[in-house]
Amino acid sequence: MHFARALRRTGLPIGTGRIIDALAAVDIAGLCSRNEFYWALHSLFVSGPEQRLIFDQGFRI
């Protein structure tokens, strides 16, 4: 997942397990909208308020 790798380069601590969980969440939930996709990934990749801005900037690209 390119997005997770990009977030890793910014310093977010995203391990392989979280990436696998994100792929499973997208597959299981059958996310239909960008908003659903955003919140599914946000719930797995953001672990503190200081990480939200970095995540949001990466998500907009």
Residue pairs with C-beta under 8 A, 6 or more apart in sequence:
1 19
1 22
1 23
3 41
3 58
3 59
4 14
4 18
4 19
4 22
4 45
6 58
6 61
7 14
7 45
7 54
7 55
7 58
8 14
10 54
10 58
11 54
12 45
12 46
12 51
12 54
12 55
13 47
14 45
18 44
18 45
21 44
22 40
22 41
22 44
22 45
25 31
25 40
25 41
25 44
26 37
26 40
29 36
29 40
31 37
31 40
38 59
41 55
41 59
42 52
42 55
45 51
45 55
46 52
46 55
